[in-house]
Structures are given as structure tokens and as C-alpha cells.
Amino acid sequence: MHPRQEPAKCAGAALAALVISAVILVSGYILWSMNGAGGTNNLPPLEITSNDFLFDSHTGKRIPGGLEIKAPGPNRQSIVQLSRTGFDAEQYPLLRYHISGYKQGLSVALFWRSSVSPKTTRFAELPKSFLEDNSFSLEHNAWWKGTITDLGFNIMGGRPGERLLIRDLEFSPPGPVARLRAVLSEWSTLEAWSMSSINFIYNASPSARLSPVLAGAAWAGLAGLLYAGWNFKRYRKLLPPRCSSGLLVLILIPWLILYGRWQINFWTQLDTTRQLYAGKSQEEKHQRAEDAVIYDYAQHLKQDVLPQAPARIVILRKAYRDYLRLKLQYYLLPHNSYNYDSLPQAAYLHDGDYLLVLGSIPGLRYDTANKRLKWSQGRQVKALLLDKTNLGSLYQVKIQPGKQP
């Protein structure tokens, strides 16, 4: 063979090794799935038709094969029930669905009750995906068992005017094809922006049974062994210099697939960010952000309750320096916030200070009749309740000059 043809021959062998490796790994996964199917492979899927949806006519309408539902709006929800119940959950752990019209802030969760816990409603949020045809596995959900007695979808968030299409629903037994479809859906799950986005991406649903990174490594590793065997048979060397092009193929193709998946996720995140914030004022951006509830609460305190001049505010919270108290401290600027404790430190309080109690704190209570905040070991401080919401309560400390709290 001409020396110039050797790199092309080796690259072709590397490609063949990747194909054979993929066939071996997928076949092995299918055989493993069949062994664990427990005799459910022959069960037909349970199809959900548009007539199986039970909902308020003001929230949506039936479409061929499914439902068109209106977005309920921020901090609101819509309930859609399914009449298809009475089946054994463990025999049908794979949900196949087609949901389109997803927007930022809109979420869909499957809810159910079963004979195992008939008085408790369980929820599982359906992940957003690059694909339109998705599968969601409930095999490892500890509460998906027993006879299903109640079933439906909980739709939350979104903005007025948005429409969500839910169709092509069916529950499938854990057969090999259904499991492969579920793995593909897990690997195509859209990851929204998070605190770790700048440094890390799962490349799949966080609850995925198989990591695409590990699967890619196994794919490339097995292909490398096959390629080394081909080299040894042909050249009596595991990796002759003339076949380094094949090694490049073995590394580059799996890496490019993982990189392409990351790039698609990044473009989707970028498009979502553009839709939310492009062309908006700073105030509008805050109103559309995920922490809009915290921002609105801070603006309410600053504009309606607190004085215009910077005040001294002590923020109290059961959890130590969690997201709510840290973000609220930022939005309360230029007020001077002290954000350290869960209970008041009476010795350091001054007349006119503000106490912002976020959520409920065990041991801390307000005596309305005597206008005093009381906590453990008989400690107390006189305070006026100025504002109370679901997020927190704002008090103003009242201490007479020359007296201890």
C-alpha cells in the first residue's frame, strides 16, 4: 500500500472500531434491560388520548392526541387530571410525551397518588429537552409503585398569552427500546442557568442513570482496544506511528459529540436569556428574573415601610446565610444590613433598629399584646410589628434611653 494511503486506512479502521464499540455497548445495555424487565416486555403501552384529560375549560382546550393549556402565570398553577388510572405503576415506569411551547418560568410536573400512600400526592417534574419526543423514567422513584389512583399534570408559571401543548402521551413497560429512548431523553435534557453554570454542566439530567461522559469514555475506550488489536494484527504494534491518525479519530469524535451537546445547551440558554432580557430596562429585567419575588419584597420594604435614609437592619433567618437572606441583603442596599444570626442579640440593638425575620424561627415569637419579641431563656426586646408577608416580618426596636432592651 502506498505510504500516503496508510493514514486514511487507519482512520477508517478507527471509525469501524467506534461503530463496533457502539453496537457492543448498546447491545449489552439492551440485554441487561431485558434481564431486569421482570416479564413486562409483552405488555402493551397505555396510551393517553385527548378524551382522558379532565380540566377546566377556561384553562385550555383539547387538540388531536392531547391538550393545549394556557400558562397560569407567575406564582400560579393549573391542574390537569387524567382519567386513565387503575394500573400497576411498577409495570409502567416509562412515560413518553411530547410537550412544546416551553418558555422560561413554565414548568410541568406529573403528580399521582397510589394505593401505597393514598392520602399523599407525589410529584415529579418533567425535564425540558432539546427533543420534542421525550421519555421520562420513574423506575427509580421510590413512590412510583402500587396501583395508581389519581394521575395528572401540574402546570406552573409562565406568562399570559403563552400556550403549552401536551400530546402523544403513553406509559410503557420497561422494555429495551423504551429504556434506550429514556436514556436519550436524559442526555438531551436542557440545563437552565444555575449557580454552577460558569464552571460545570451535567451534559444530561442530574438524575440520569447513565452519564454521557462516562458512556463516551467507555465508547472510546472499547474502540481503542479494538483499534489496538487491529494494529497489532496488521503491523505487530499496538500503535505504529503511521496510524496516529486513527488515534486522533478515536479521541476527536466522542469529544466533538459531547462538545456539540454542550454547545446546543449553551445556545438554548443564550436564546432564553435574550428573550427574557434583551431590550428591557433594569427594572423590567428584575421583574422577569427568577428572584423577582425577592426583588419585589425588597422594593416593597424600601418604598412603603423603611425610611428613605439608610437604616440599620438586622436580618434573622433559621438557615445561616442562605440564598434568600443574602439576596435580600443585596436588594436592600443602601440600607445597612447585618446578616448573621437566627435570634436577636439584644445587647447590640439600639432604639430605632429594624429586625427583619425571614420565615419562622423556632423559639422566636412575637407577643402582640405587649409588643415584644421573645425567645429562649426569657430574653425579649420591645418591638413594633411594621410589616408581615409570606417571606418575612419587619419589626422596629423601641428602647427607652438609659434602659436595657
Secondary structure by P-SEA (a helix, b strand, c coil): ccccaaaaaaaaaaaaaaaaaaaaaaaaaaaaaaaaccccccccccccccccccccccccccccccccccccccccbbbbbbcccccccccccbbbbccccccccbbbbbbbcccccccbbbbbbbbbcccccccccccccccccccccccbbbbccccccbbbbbcccccccccaaaaaaaaaaaaacccccccccccccccccccccccaaaaaaaaaaaaaaaaaaaaaaaccccccccaaaaaaaaacaaaaaaaaaaaaaaaaaaaaaaaccccccaaaaaaaccaaaaaaaaaaaacccccccbbbbbbbbcccccaaaaaaaaaaccccccccccccccccccccbbbbbccccccccccccccccccccbbbbbbbbccccccbbbbbbbbcccccc
